[in-house]
Amino acid sequence: MNIMSKIKNIIDKSEYDVLGLLPCPIKVPIEIAFDSMINDLGSNFDFKYLVEGNANYEVMWMDESSYIPSKEELPKIIISSGVNSFYRRDFRAKAIEEKYFRKVQSIEEKKINSDLIDLEGNYYIMALNYLVMVVDLTKLEGRVIPKSWNELLNSEFEKEVAIRGKKRKYCETTLFGIYKDYGKIGINKLSKLVGYGGHPAEMVKNIGKGIQDSPTISVVPYFYAKLLKNNKKVRIVWPEEGAIVSPVTLLFQREVPKSLDKIGNFFTSDEVRQICKNAFLPHPKDYLEFLRENDYKLNWIGWDFIKNNDTNKLLLELNEYF
């Protein structure tokens, strides 16, 4: 494997009342808006918070242990990216049984009917990060461009594909999305294709430049793919089965100081929704409008998949193929 990134940090979960681990494209604009909102609230509004890029923290608290934190040990408001340890079966069972979280619902969410909505009301998806294929035409050498995940899996691009991650820790939504539709056979095929891992920002830097030791096809968030839209040596492919979705999730504990309601309202506000939309990480409602306008499909693993699988154990198992 050609590993492009070596970042490892661990957060002390007990240190913050509010923790936002955000995808890179929305980290800075949301942080600026958040700081402005806090300044407007005045000095009497006292709490500890961290708004940080999710890529800077590869280890979440429960990823590599069987420990389940109590609700007292967790920040009162948590934003995190991907199908991470908060989706873990044992954590979900305890959190749902003991009613850790309240239902968060924006005005816009009440108007839509989508399988992105958690009907149990524990998880609020505030934004969607979605993955497409980017093809480096300088390295294609006359081969057919895959139009779907199925065509990619059955292609001849062995060791020429890049996905986010590094050794033993690859993009969980990519792996889950392929596993959901194609099972372990599909994961095995993908493992033979993947020859590069890293951060999407590093992947797009070399696409279309004819560099020898670089991927021919990269699976990256649409935000990064759009950076290459005017490059004639690059082709962006929205797979026929749909772009694989990685959720940005808001968890809001039931028992919190009344003052923190304003923080929850901020993260479900039109201002934050517009920031996410501008960065191509839209709220589900905006995403569904985008799909209709472009005749695209969505590939979300769904709540049934999450309920029926122990996602942390499954992810470890799928990573073994790589």
Residue frames relative to the residue before (quaternion, step in Angstrom):
aa qw qx qy qz dx dy dz
M 1.0000 0.0000 0.0000 0.0000 0.00 0.00 0.00
N 0.2951 -0.7096 0.6098 0.1939 3.54 -1.13 0.72
I 0.1356 -0.8272 0.5434 0.0469 3.59 -0.14 1.29
M 0.2572 -0.8206 0.5002 0.1015 3.55 -0.65 1.19
S 0.8111 0.2178 -0.0900 0.5353 3.62 1.14 -0.44
K 0.0585 -0.7907 0.6091 0.0197 3.58 -1.09 0.74
I 0.2742 0.7515 -0.5429 0.2555 3.57 0.32 1.31
K 0.1127 0.7950 -0.5879 0.0983 3.60 -0.85 0.90
N 0.1718 0.7628 -0.6066 0.1439 3.56 -0.64 1.14
I 0.1902 -0.7616 0.6088 0.1148 3.54 -1.22 0.53
I 0.3100 -0.7601 0.5474 0.1626 3.57 -0.93 0.96
D 0.3660 -0.6676 0.5954 0.2567 3.55 -1.14 0.71
K 0.3436 -0.8030 0.4521 0.1808 3.55 -0.18 1.30
S 0.6639 0.5388 -0.3103 0.4155 3.57 1.08 -0.66
E 0.5727 0.6554 -0.3574 0.3388 3.56 1.24 -0.26
Y 0.7975 0.3279 -0.1310 0.4892 3.59 1.10 -0.66
D 0.4154 -0.6614 0.5652 0.2655 3.53 -1.28 0.55
V 0.7767 0.1357 -0.0453 0.6133 3.54 1.13 -0.78
L 0.0024 -0.7976 0.6019 -0.0385 3.56 -0.81 1.03
G 0.0176 -0.7982 0.6018 -0.0169 3.55 -0.75 1.09
L 0.0463 -0.7684 0.6383 -0.0067 3.57 -0.56 1.21
L 0.0271 -0.8673 0.4915 -0.0739 3.53 -0.10 1.36
P 0.5620 -0.5586 0.4723 0.3861 3.60 -1.17 0.47
C 0.6715 -0.5599 0.3152 0.3691 3.56 -1.04 0.81
P 0.6813 0.5245 -0.3340 0.3863 3.67 0.74 -0.89
I 0.7730 0.3362 -0.1963 0.5009 3.62 1.07 -0.60
K 0.4314 0.7282 -0.4545 0.2775 3.58 1.25 -0.13
V 0.7316 0.4430 -0.2582 0.4492 3.60 0.65 -1.06
P 0.7080 0.4470 -0.3130 0.4483 3.66 0.68 -0.88
I 0.6474 0.4896 -0.3356 0.4781 3.62 1.01 -0.64
E 0.6236 0.5385 -0.3420 0.4518 3.59 1.02 -0.75
I 0.6487 0.5131 -0.3144 0.4660 3.59 0.98 -0.85
A 0.6768 0.4849 -0.2874 0.4735 3.58 0.91 -0.95
F 0.6404 0.5331 -0.3140 0.4552 3.57 1.04 -0.81
D 0.6612 0.5003 -0.3046 0.4689 3.58 0.91 -0.92
S 0.6334 0.5309 -0.3236 0.4607 3.57 1.04 -0.78
M 0.6505 0.5149 -0.3055 0.4673 3.55 1.00 -0.88
I 0.6452 0.5194 -0.3139 0.4641 3.60 0.99 -0.87
N 0.6455 0.5190 -0.3219 0.4586 3.60 0.97 -0.82
D 0.6504 0.5220 -0.3145 0.4534 3.56 1.04 -0.77
L 0.6369 0.5477 -0.3258 0.4339 3.59 1.13 -0.61
G 0.4660 -0.7144 0.4168 0.3142 3.58 1.21 -0.42
S 0.6983 -0.5230 0.3253 0.3647 3.53 -1.31 0.32
N 0.6009 0.5849 -0.3661 0.4036 3.61 1.15 -0.37
F 0.6128 0.5313 -0.3394 0.4764 3.54 1.28 -0.30
D 0.0452 0.8539 -0.5081 0.1029 3.58 0.00 1.33
F 0.3242 0.7047 -0.5880 0.2293 3.56 -0.74 1.11
K 0.4250 -0.6898 0.5251 0.2604 3.56 -1.26 0.38
Y 0.0651 0.8115 -0.5762 0.0722 3.55 -0.89 0.91
L 0.1133 -0.7522 0.6439 0.0826 3.50 -1.37 0.39
V 0.0461 -0.7472 0.6627 0.0194 3.53 -0.93 0.99
E 0.1012 0.8208 -0.5382 0.1622 3.55 -0.42 1.26
G 0.5665 -0.5765 0.4636 0.3630 3.54 -1.30 0.35
N 0.5033 -0.6851 0.4409 0.2879 3.55 -0.80 1.03
A 0.6150 0.5815 -0.3457 0.4051 3.59 1.08 -0.72
N 0.6282 0.5552 -0.3353 0.4297 3.58 1.21 -0.41
Y 0.7516 0.3199 -0.1788 0.5485 3.58 1.28 -0.19
E 0.1024 -0.8444 0.5244 0.0383 3.55 0.08 1.25
V 0.7296 0.3731 -0.2308 0.5247 3.61 1.17 -0.40
M 0.1772 -0.7547 0.6232 0.1035 3.56 -0.62 1.13
W 0.7343 -0.4999 0.2402 0.3914 3.54 -1.22 0.53
M 0.8007 0.3245 -0.1496 0.4809 3.56 0.93 -0.83
D 0.3787 0.7817 -0.4550 0.1964 3.58 1.23 -0.14
E 0.8348 0.2130 -0.0618 0.5039 3.56 0.78 -0.99
S 0.6976 0.3743 -0.2994 0.5325 3.58 1.07 0.69
S 0.5071 -0.6382 0.4873 0.3132 3.55 -1.32 0.23
Y 0.4452 0.7164 -0.4367 0.3130 3.57 1.30 0.04
I 0.1300 -0.7700 0.6211 0.0663 3.57 -0.99 0.89
P 0.3350 -0.7659 0.5062 0.2121 3.62 -0.48 1.09
S 0.4685 -0.6257 0.5355 0.3198 3.53 -1.20 0.52
K 0.6454 -0.5236 0.3657 0.4189 3.57 -1.21 0.31
E 0.6048 0.5624 -0.3578 0.4357 3.60 1.16 -0.53
E 0.6771 0.5020 -0.2906 0.4529 3.58 1.15 -0.55
L 0.6602 0.5190 -0.2999 0.4526 3.56 1.24 -0.31
P 0.5794 -0.5275 0.4659 0.4111 3.59 -1.20 0.38
K 0.5643 -0.6210 0.4214 0.3440 3.58 -1.11 0.63
I 0.7650 0.1328 -0.0773 0.6254 3.57 1.16 -0.66
I 0.0267 -0.8091 0.5857 -0.0408 3.56 -0.78 1.07
I 0.0367 -0.7448 0.6650 0.0419 3.55 -1.03 0.85
S 0.0866 0.7988 -0.5887 0.0885 3.57 -0.82 0.97
S 0.4113 -0.7283 0.5096 0.2019 3.53 -1.23 0.55
G 0.8050 0.3107 -0.2264 0.4518 3.54 -1.16 0.68
V 0.5572 -0.5436 0.4867 0.3963 3.53 -1.38 -0.02
N 0.0582 0.8530 -0.5064 0.1125 3.52 0.37 1.34
S 0.8045 -0.3268 0.1997 0.4540 3.56 -1.27 -0.33
F 0.5631 0.5779 -0.4054 0.4296 3.60 1.16 -0.24
Y 0.6528 0.4683 -0.3036 0.5122 3.57 1.31 -0.19
R 0.4004 0.7382 -0.4568 0.2934 3.56 1.31 -0.02
R 0.5934 -0.6227 0.3738 0.3470 3.58 -0.95 0.87
D 0.7157 0.4456 -0.2853 0.4559 3.60 0.75 -0.96
F 0.6334 0.5086 -0.3395 0.4742 3.59 1.05 -0.65
R 0.6370 0.5270 -0.3258 0.4587 3.58 0.95 -0.87
A 0.6522 0.5301 -0.3216 0.4361 3.58 0.90 -0.93
K 0.6995 0.4538 -0.2739 0.4793 3.57 0.89 -0.93
A 0.6762 0.5074 -0.3022 0.4404 3.57 0.87 -0.94
I 0.6817 0.4696 -0.2888 0.4810 3.58 0.98 -0.82
E 0.6549 0.5194 -0.3135 0.4505 3.59 0.95 -0.88
E 0.7638 0.3515 -0.1835 0.5094 3.56 0.93 -0.92
K 0.4113 -0.7564 0.4361 0.2618 3.57 1.34 0.26
Y 0.0127 0.8253 -0.5604 0.0685 3.56 0.72 1.13
F 0.8468 0.2440 -0.0435 0.4706 3.53 0.72 -1.19
R 0.3907 -0.6980 0.5540 0.2308 3.52 -1.22 0.63
K 0.5481 -0.5896 0.4686 0.3640 3.56 -1.23 0.36
V 0.1120 -0.7691 0.6281 0.0393 3.53 -0.85 1.04
Q 0.1041 0.8032 -0.5757 0.1122 3.56 -0.70 1.03
S 0.2981 -0.7484 0.5664 0.1737 3.52 -0.76 1.06
I 0.6686 -0.4729 0.3770 0.4326 3.55 -1.28 0.25
E 0.6686 0.5147 -0.3075 0.4398 3.57 0.95 -0.89
E 0.6303 0.5567 -0.3475 0.4148 3.58 1.01 -0.75
K 0.6100 0.5709 -0.3466 0.4265 3.57 1.09 -0.66
K 0.6926 0.4998 -0.2644 0.4479 3.58 1.19 -0.51
I 0.7222 0.4368 -0.2496 0.4746 3.60 1.19 -0.20
N 0.2299 -0.7294 0.6281 0.1436 3.51 -1.27 0.57
S 0.2390 0.7830 -0.5247 0.2335 3.56 -0.21 1.26
D 0.4800 -0.6619 0.4850 0.3102 3.59 -1.07 0.65
L 0.4993 0.6201 -0.4403 0.4151 3.57 1.27 0.19
I 0.6146 0.5515 -0.3454 0.4459 3.58 1.22 -0.37
D 0.3429 -0.7209 0.5681 0.1999 3.57 -0.84 1.02
L 0.3240 -0.7906 0.4895 0.1741 3.57 -0.30 1.25
E 0.6273 0.5281 -0.3362 0.4631 3.59 1.22 -0.43
G 0.4418 -0.7629 0.3946 0.2589 3.55 1.29 -0.15
N 0.4951 0.6716 -0.4325 0.3418 3.61 1.15 0.33
Y 0.7783 0.2641 -0.1175 0.5574 3.57 1.08 -0.76
Y 0.1242 -0.7764 0.6150 0.0597 3.55 -0.85 1.01
I 0.2194 -0.7733 0.5825 0.1207 3.60 -0.56 1.13
M 0.1615 -0.8328 0.5275 0.0445 3.55 -0.34 1.30
A 0.7986 0.0185 -0.0034 0.6016 3.59 1.21 -0.38
L 0.2690 -0.7627 0.5735 0.1309 3.53 -1.27 0.50
N 0.1498 -0.7441 0.6466 0.0755 3.51 -0.92 1.01
Y 0.0325 -0.8494 0.5262 -0.0241 3.61 -0.48 1.10
L 0.3536 -0.7873 0.4926 0.1120 3.50 -0.99 1.06
V 0.0510 -0.7791 0.6248 -0.0075 3.54 -0.96 0.98
M 0.4978 -0.6241 0.4961 0.3415 3.57 -1.31 -0.02
V 0.1176 -0.7555 0.6401 0.0752 3.55 -1.11 0.77
V 0.1752 -0.8121 0.5547 0.0471 3.56 -0.67 1.17
D 0.3063 -0.7245 0.5946 0.1665 3.57 -0.93 1.00
L 0.3034 -0.8037 0.4866 0.1590 3.59 -0.20 1.28
T 0.5925 0.5821 -0.3708 0.4153 3.61 1.17 -0.45
K 0.7355 0.3877 -0.2144 0.5125 3.57 1.24 -0.39
L 0.4373 0.7439 -0.4260 0.2721 3.56 1.30 0.00
E 0.0929 -0.8540 0.5038 0.0907 3.59 1.10 -0.77
G 0.7579 -0.4392 0.2077 0.4353 3.54 0.85 1.03
R 0.5167 0.6559 -0.4140 0.3625 3.58 1.24 -0.06
V 0.5707 -0.6103 0.4367 0.3335 3.56 -1.20 0.59
I 0.4079 -0.7015 0.5319 0.2421 3.56 -0.97 0.90
P 0.4271 -0.6995 0.5007 0.2785 3.64 -0.71 0.97
K 0.2630 -0.7689 0.5653 0.1418 3.57 -0.97 0.89
S 0.7819 0.2195 -0.0983 0.5752 3.59 1.24 -0.24
W 0.6337 -0.4954 0.4115 0.4285 3.56 -1.30 0.20
N 0.6183 0.5526 -0.3385 0.4447 3.58 1.05 -0.74
E 0.6724 0.4787 -0.2995 0.4786 3.59 0.92 -0.87
L 0.6149 0.5360 -0.3521 0.4589 3.58 1.04 -0.70
L 0.6744 0.5118 -0.3025 0.4378 3.59 0.85 -0.96
N 0.7530 0.3585 -0.1922 0.5172 3.57 1.09 -0.68
S 0.4582 0.6934 -0.4329 0.3491 3.56 1.24 0.45
E 0.5276 -0.6372 0.4730 0.3029 3.55 -1.35 0.02
F 0.4413 0.7119 -0.4471 0.3139 3.60 1.17 0.50
E 0.0595 0.8430 -0.5305 0.0669 3.57 0.85 0.97
K 0.8493 0.0246 -0.0947 0.5188 3.56 -0.86 1.14
E 0.5837 0.5795 -0.3716 0.4304 3.60 1.20 0.51
V 0.6178 0.5495 -0.3287 0.4564 3.59 1.31 0.10
A 0.1876 -0.7726 0.5981 0.1009 3.57 -1.07 0.78
I 0.0002 -0.7575 0.6524 0.0238 3.57 -1.14 0.74
R 0.6295 -0.5457 0.3879 0.3944 3.56 -1.23 0.42
G 0.6457 0.5286 -0.3970 0.3822 3.56 -1.09 0.76
K 0.2355 -0.7320 0.6090 0.1945 3.49 -1.36 -0.24
K 0.8263 -0.2988 0.1345 0.4582 3.54 -1.31 0.12
R 0.8658 0.0408 -0.1003 0.4886 3.55 -0.90 1.18
K 0.7421 0.3005 -0.1995 0.5650 3.59 1.26 0.23
Y 0.1781 0.8104 -0.5333 0.1645 3.57 0.46 1.22
C 0.7472 -0.4472 0.2789 0.4050 3.51 -1.32 0.52
E 0.3670 -0.7788 0.4655 0.2051 3.56 -0.39 1.24
T 0.6625 0.5069 -0.3362 0.4373 3.61 0.95 -0.72
T 0.6014 0.5296 -0.3576 0.4796 3.60 1.10 -0.60
L 0.6913 0.4759 -0.2864 0.4621 3.58 0.82 -0.98
F 0.6682 0.4904 -0.3082 0.4669 3.59 0.90 -0.86
G 0.6463 0.5355 -0.3207 0.4389 3.58 0.98 -0.85
I 0.6698 0.4706 -0.2908 0.4954 3.58 0.98 -0.84
Y 0.6575 0.5172 -0.3136 0.4492 3.59 0.93 -0.87
K 0.6170 0.5660 -0.3409 0.4275 3.58 0.98 -0.86
D 0.7814 0.3575 -0.1744 0.4809 3.59 0.86 -0.95
Y 0.8275 0.2348 -0.0780 0.5040 3.60 1.00 -0.78
G 0.4601 -0.7270 0.4255 0.2805 3.58 1.27 0.15
K 0.7634 -0.3554 0.2648 0.4698 3.55 -1.29 -0.33
I 0.5509 0.5843 -0.4012 0.4406 3.58 1.17 -0.44
G 0.6643 0.5004 -0.2988 0.4681 3.57 0.97 -0.85
I 0.6405 0.5136 -0.3242 0.4700 3.59 1.01 -0.80
N 0.6331 0.5280 -0.3273 0.4618 3.58 1.00 -0.79
K 0.6474 0.5039 -0.3150 0.4772 3.58 0.99 -0.82
L 0.6533 0.5161 -0.3172 0.4541 3.57 0.95 -0.88
S 0.6356 0.5526 -0.3326 0.4242 3.59 0.97 -0.83
K 0.6646 0.4954 -0.3013 0.4713 3.58 1.11 -0.66
L 0.6588 0.5115 -0.3017 0.4620 3.56 1.21 -0.50
V 0.6800 0.5229 -0.2935 0.4219 3.57 1.02 -0.85
G 0.0055 0.8075 -0.5885 0.0397 3.53 -0.77 1.10
Y 0.7507 0.2947 -0.1620 0.5686 3.56 1.33 -0.10
G 0.0188 -0.7780 0.6279 0.0134 3.54 -1.17 0.68
G 0.3270 0.7470 -0.5375 0.2149 3.55 -1.13 0.53
H 0.6653 -0.4552 0.3878 0.4469 3.53 -1.29 -0.37
P 0.5885 -0.6123 0.3935 0.3521 3.62 -0.96 0.80
A 0.6073 0.5631 -0.3625 0.4275 3.61 1.03 -0.69
E 0.6601 0.4896 -0.2983 0.4853 3.58 1.11 -0.69
M 0.6172 0.5619 -0.3405 0.4328 3.57 1.09 -0.74
V 0.7298 0.4551 -0.2653 0.4358 3.59 0.73 -1.06
K 0.5245 0.6698 -0.3994 0.3417 3.58 1.20 -0.45
N 0.7888 0.3292 -0.1537 0.4958 3.58 1.01 -0.81
I 0.4807 0.6888 -0.4394 0.3184 3.61 1.25 -0.15
G 0.8129 0.2570 -0.2141 0.4768 3.55 -0.95 0.95
K 0.6168 0.5714 -0.3353 0.4249 3.58 1.29 0.10
G 0.4696 -0.7125 0.4228 0.3050 3.57 1.28 0.08
I 0.3240 0.7558 -0.5059 0.2605 3.58 1.14 0.53
Q 0.5271 -0.6908 0.3989 0.2930 3.56 -0.75 1.06
D 0.7857 0.2709 -0.1483 0.5360 3.59 0.68 -1.06
S 0.5026 0.5954 -0.4636 0.4219 3.56 0.44 1.27
P 0.5996 -0.6050 0.3815 0.3591 3.62 -1.09 0.56
T 0.4383 -0.6540 0.5480 0.2827 3.52 -1.28 0.49
I 0.7812 0.1170 -0.0471 0.6114 3.57 1.07 -0.80
S 0.0757 -0.7925 0.6050 0.0139 3.56 -0.87 1.01
V 0.2706 -0.7282 0.6093 0.1588 3.54 -1.03 0.88
V 0.1322 0.8148 -0.5386 0.1692 3.56 -0.31 1.30
P 0.6099 -0.5209 0.4274 0.4172 3.59 -1.22 0.30
Y 0.6170 -0.5843 0.3879 0.3569 3.54 -1.11 0.74
F 0.5577 0.6076 -0.3878 0.4116 3.59 1.12 -0.63
Y 0.7112 0.4380 -0.2579 0.4857 3.57 0.87 -0.94
A 0.6083 0.5529 -0.3519 0.4477 3.58 1.05 -0.71
K 0.6471 0.5440 -0.3199 0.4277 3.60 0.97 -0.84
L 0.5562 0.6031 -0.3912 0.4171 3.59 1.18 -0.43
L 0.7295 0.4156 -0.2143 0.4992 3.57 1.24 -0.52
K 0.3477 0.8006 -0.4527 0.1821 3.59 1.27 0.07
N 0.7283 0.4096 -0.2407 0.4939 3.62 1.11 -0.57
N 0.5209 0.6259 -0.4142 0.4066 3.57 1.29 0.11
K 0.3294 -0.7879 0.4916 0.1704 3.59 -0.43 1.22
K 0.6463 0.5058 -0.3221 0.4719 3.58 1.25 -0.15
V 0.6728 0.4441 -0.2632 0.5300 3.55 1.34 0.20
R 0.1154 -0.7674 0.6258 0.0788 3.58 -1.11 0.72
I 0.2283 -0.7534 0.6039 0.1247 3.57 -0.86 1.03
V 0.1066 -0.8074 0.5800 0.0175 3.58 -0.75 1.09
W 0.1805 -0.7359 0.6444 0.1033 3.54 -0.78 1.10
P 0.3855 -0.7718 0.4424 0.2447 3.64 -0.21 1.20
E 0.5982 -0.6138 0.3926 0.3336 3.54 -1.06 0.82
E 0.6721 0.4831 -0.3036 0.4720 3.61 1.06 -0.68
G 0.6359 -0.5196 0.3218 0.4713 3.55 1.28 -0.28
A 0.5269 -0.5923 0.5016 0.3465 3.54 -1.22 0.56
I 0.4475 -0.6909 0.5014 0.2664 3.57 -0.93 0.93
V 0.2816 -0.8046 0.5110 0.1106 3.55 -0.73 1.12
S 0.1167 -0.7399 0.6599 0.0592 3.51 -1.10 0.91
P 0.2949 -0.8044 0.4868 0.1702 3.62 -0.49 1.12
V 0.2370 -0.6813 0.6635 0.1985 3.52 -1.31 0.49
T 0.1239 -0.8630 0.4893 -0.0203 3.54 -0.29 1.36
L 0.1985 -0.7494 0.6217 0.1114 3.53 -1.11 0.85
L 0.0741 -0.7634 0.6415 0.0148 3.56 -0.94 1.04
F 0.0630 -0.8058 0.5882 -0.0264 3.57 -0.75 1.10
Q 0.3580 -0.7633 0.4954 0.2092 3.58 -0.44 1.19
R 0.5678 -0.6181 0.4343 0.3271 3.55 -1.17 0.69
E 0.7802 0.3205 -0.1514 0.5155 3.55 0.85 -1.00
V 0.2935 0.7353 -0.5503 0.2654 3.54 0.02 1.34
P 0.6169 -0.5211 0.4153 0.4189 3.58 -1.20 0.38
K 0.6009 -0.5933 0.4015 0.3547 3.57 -1.03 0.79
S 0.5992 0.5966 -0.3526 0.4009 3.57 1.09 -0.71
L 0.6536 0.5310 -0.3218 0.4328 3.59 1.10 -0.64
D 0.4499 0.6683 -0.4644 0.3678 3.59 1.25 -0.08
K 0.6186 0.5552 -0.3436 0.4371 3.57 1.08 -0.72
I 0.6258 0.5248 -0.3374 0.4681 3.58 1.12 -0.65
G 0.6425 0.5144 -0.3173 0.4712 3.56 0.97 -0.84
N 0.6480 0.5175 -0.3133 0.4628 3.56 0.99 -0.84
F 0.6127 0.5530 -0.3504 0.4427 3.58 1.06 -0.70
F 0.7269 0.4524 -0.2577 0.4477 3.58 0.81 -0.99
T 0.7022 0.3756 -0.2782 0.5371 3.61 1.23 -0.15
S 0.4391 0.7345 -0.4252 0.2948 3.58 1.30 0.17
D 0.6457 -0.5026 0.4090 0.4040 3.55 -1.32 0.27
E 0.5997 0.5768 -0.3568 0.4247 3.59 1.10 -0.69
V 0.6987 0.4411 -0.2686 0.4951 3.60 0.85 -0.95
R 0.6099 0.5494 -0.3506 0.4508 3.58 1.01 -0.75
Q 0.6744 0.4878 -0.2977 0.4677 3.60 0.96 -0.86
I 0.6022 0.5474 -0.3536 0.4612 3.60 1.06 -0.73
C 0.6798 0.4875 -0.2851 0.4678 3.57 0.90 -0.96
K 0.6454 0.5265 -0.3171 0.4536 3.58 0.97 -0.84
N 0.6574 0.5190 -0.3046 0.4534 3.58 0.96 -0.88
A 0.7127 0.4268 -0.2404 0.5021 3.57 1.16 -0.63
F 0.4746 -0.6894 0.4181 0.3530 3.59 1.30 0.23
L 0.5557 0.4873 -0.4420 0.5083 3.53 1.04 0.96
P 0.0248 0.8922 -0.4507 0.0122 3.57 0.68 1.07
H 0.5984 -0.4803 0.5039 0.3966 3.48 -1.46 0.20
P 0.6579 -0.5376 0.3355 0.4070 3.65 -1.04 0.62
K 0.6457 0.5191 -0.3423 0.4432 3.61 0.93 -0.77
D 0.6705 0.4812 -0.2975 0.4799 3.58 0.92 -0.89
Y 0.6232 0.5473 -0.3378 0.4450 3.55 1.06 -0.72
L 0.6678 0.4996 -0.3101 0.4564 3.58 0.90 -0.88
E 0.6112 0.5270 -0.3431 0.4807 3.58 1.11 -0.62
F 0.6409 0.5283 -0.3090 0.4633 3.57 1.01 -0.87
L 0.6416 0.5261 -0.3229 0.4553 3.58 0.98 -0.83
R 0.6707 0.5002 -0.3020 0.4570 3.56 0.88 -0.92
E 0.6622 0.5225 -0.3033 0.4433 3.57 0.95 -0.87
N 0.7901 0.3246 -0.1481 0.4984 3.60 1.02 -0.77
D 0.3933 -0.7305 0.4658 0.3076 3.60 1.30 0.01
Y 0.3829 0.7042 -0.4940 0.3370 3.55 0.95 0.95
K 0.3216 -0.7195 0.5774 0.2131 3.53 -1.32 0.31
L 0.3848 -0.7011 0.5677 0.1952 3.47 -1.38 0.50
N 0.1133 -0.7822 0.6080 0.0749 3.59 -1.04 0.74
W 0.0961 0.7884 -0.5878 0.1541 3.54 0.03 1.41
I 0.4971 -0.6894 0.4273 0.3082 3.61 -0.76 0.96
G 0.4037 -0.7599 0.4324 0.2695 3.58 1.16 -0.53
W 0.6094 -0.5939 0.4015 0.3386 3.55 -1.24 0.61
D 0.5990 0.5554 -0.3703 0.4423 3.61 1.09 -0.57
F 0.6242 0.5235 -0.3342 0.4739 3.60 1.02 -0.78
I 0.6649 0.5058 -0.3027 0.4587 3.57 0.93 -0.91
K 0.6735 0.4924 -0.2951 0.4657 3.61 0.96 -0.84
N 0.7503 0.4401 -0.2155 0.4437 3.57 0.95 -0.90
N 0.7387 0.3408 -0.2169 0.5396 3.59 1.26 -0.10
D 0.3711 -0.6529 0.6031 0.2688 3.53 -1.19 0.61
T 0.2879 -0.8423 0.4232 0.1690 3.53 0.20 1.34
N 0.6467 0.5205 -0.3430 0.4394 3.63 0.95 -0.73
K 0.6756 0.4725 -0.2925 0.4846 3.58 0.92 -0.89
L 0.6395 0.5238 -0.3248 0.4596 3.57 1.01 -0.80
L 0.6469 0.5241 -0.3254 0.4483 3.59 0.96 -0.82
L 0.6308 0.5209 -0.3285 0.4721 3.59 0.98 -0.80
E 0.6576 0.5172 -0.2977 0.4599 3.54 0.99 -0.88
L 0.6835 0.4834 -0.2905 0.4634 3.58 0.91 -0.89
N 0.6354 0.5355 -0.3292 0.4485 3.57 1.06 -0.71
E 0.5530 0.6199 -0.3926 0.3947 3.59 1.18 -0.50
Y 0.5917 0.5848 -0.3655 0.4175 3.59 1.13 -0.55
F 0.7100 0.4532 -0.2537 0.4756 3.57 1.17 -0.51
